[in-house]
Amino acid sequence: MTNLIEASNLHKTFATSVGDIHAVNGLSLKVSSAEVFGLLGANGAGKTTTLRMILGLMQPTSGTATVAGFDVSTQPQQVKRSVALVSASAGLYQWLSPRELMHYFADLYDIADDRAVSRIEQLAELFDLRSFIDRPCVGLSTGQQQRVNLARSLMHDPPVVLMDEPTRGLDIVGSKRIFDFTATLKEMGKAVIFCTHRLEEAQRLCDRFGLMFRGRLQLE
């Protein structure tokens, strides 16, 4: 299997009035296609900072990382096109319908109109959106909005998916949908990093997992 995510000796340091904070301190990892890697750690351990660097949203202080062969420091736009981010804090444009929202993201990723229509149909089937795909998102339930958010994240069919505590605040049904979604991603050959602070989630979902503590990957 091909390594779609590679990080080597990643560091991220923030300068503050009381001294430097080493949010990520020498992290190295590899995640291959059709693999789910669990990134565990308490709040403040450096998980989200790590994801932001892999996503190309934040420059590492030092070290290197690549996504689908693209360097996060020198090729951030290509990296963003290769990654989907699924987060509990992600919102939707409330006055757009799910169909309009997905067309909007198709435009952002320069997806041709005929391909966008086909992709929306695929995702509507996968996430059971058909009964509300043309209703404004503002009127959808939390569970329905969650399914739209998952579909939106896969609109450009990226090889890599980063999941930042996606079950936070969800009930049992919502959490199960995330578990099923993660298993589907693996079947599709995606490389997945599943970020959580719950050991039972990592044991259930992940092929491998590592524990972050004070910016370091302590156990893998």
Secondary structure, DSSP 8 states (H G I E B T S, - for coil): --EEEEEEEEEEEEEETTEEEEEEEEEEEEEETTEEEEEE--TTSSHHHHHHHHHTSS--SEEEEEETTEETTT-HHHHHHTEEEEETT----TTS-HHHHHHHHHHHTT--HHHHHHHHHHHHHHTT-GGGTTS-GGGS-HHHHHHHHHHHHTTT--SEEEEESTTTT--HHHHHHHHHHHHHHHHTT-EEEEEES-HHHHHHH-SEEEEEETTEEEE-
